[in-house]
């Protein structure tokens, strides 16, 4: 069902499928206390952890059944695009059109601003809110991942063209 709330384990599985990452070799050592080796998405969760796209809370629990927040999804997308992050003032200017701008944690603003600049997060005129603490719906997670895929593809093309120009 497209509009159901996405659990963290399901989000890990969706991301791994959409981004076509190769499942990495995962040892039998459990990284997260609450994700057993028999968990259906154990390998997906571990692979994304090894790629640096998902992590646990401070106590070492992944909480696979807890709903993933939109902020967590935004952080995962940001980690795909790492290189450039706007400074705090630029980030505030970029995010100011969102009506819930003041609810966005200050330390997260540069990350979200980068996603807006890249076109992964879009400002909708009819509802200009990020609602960062709300659980993320599967349909929105799929949109974020697809936009990130396209951006990564654009970067690969640009790198190939730049390599070709250097060879000439």
Secondary structure, 3 states (H helix, E strand, C coil): CCCCECEHHHHHHHHHHHHCCCCCCCCCCCCCCCCCCCCCCHHHHHHHHHCCCCCCCCCCCCCCCCECEHHHHHHHHHHHCCCCCCCHHHHHHHHCCCCCHHHCCHHHHHHHHHHHHCCCCCCCCCCCCCCCCCECEHHHHHHHHHHHHHHHHHHHHHHHHHHHHHHC
